[in-house]
Amino acid sequence: MLAFQKFQHQMAAHLRDPHHTRRPPGVPGRRMRVYSELLFNNVCGFLDSCFPVSRQLLGEARWRRLCRTFYRDWPSHTPWFREIPREFVRYLSEHHIAQPLPVWLADLARYEWAELAVDVMDVAPPAHDPQGDMMLSSVCLNPARVDVVSAWPVHRIGPDWQPRQAEPTFLVVFRNAQLDVQFAEINAVTAHVLGLLDQGLSGQQALAQLATDMKHPDPQALQGFGQELLTSLHEQGVLLGTRT
């Protein structure tokens, strides 16, 4: 390993864990402390702003300790600061964390991240007809959205209430025409319909496939249910109309 590469590795190791890893030789301690705190505080700033509920529920000391272990242990592979919250969600979901945490924290963090992701999502609505017949034509879904499937009712978790038992929850987090981030609570059937519509199907095609998947005894009855469902999702802004 070249000398400068060795220095970079030593410096990176020290920055990640300044309390247990020696700083590189020749680097003034005071300057390194300033730089180390600057980097850590920058990371914490992104996490604090994206996960306010998680932070509040853990309390400042536990939250800061969790941020520190993420900063120290998680091998992020993105150069973008804006991707830090998504890496944090991956850390909570995939990494063994020694610190005891609420069992629903990873799901809550993903829901909080989804709100930020939708807010800054760089997408534009595709060409569509807002008045088109969604039962007969391919449905256009709002591209500024994240579907959240959780074992916990994450949208209800807060300082006044935390769940004791799992409760499967399906949410659509989306940005409406006024550029406001909204969410819609749906059920497993609706989530399945949205997945089928995402494949470019018409409402009738999606509902016919749903009937097959569910082994429904009366597929025609689902068509009537589907018309009301599509209308409701369109009014909320989850569906934009038909593709053109």
Secondary structure, 3 states (H helix, E strand, C coil): CCHHHHHHHHHHHHHHCCCCCCCCCCCCHHHHHHHHHHHHHHHHHHHHHHCHHHHHHHCHHHHHHHHHHHHHHCCCCCCCHHHHHHHHHHHHHHCCCCCCCCCCHHHHHHHHHHHHHHHHCCCCCCCEECCCCCCCCEEEECCCEEEEEECCCHHHCECCECCCCCCCEEEEEEECCCCCEEEEEECHHHHHHHHHHCCCCEHHHHHHHHHHHHCCCCHHHHHHHHHHHHHHHHHHCCEEEEEC
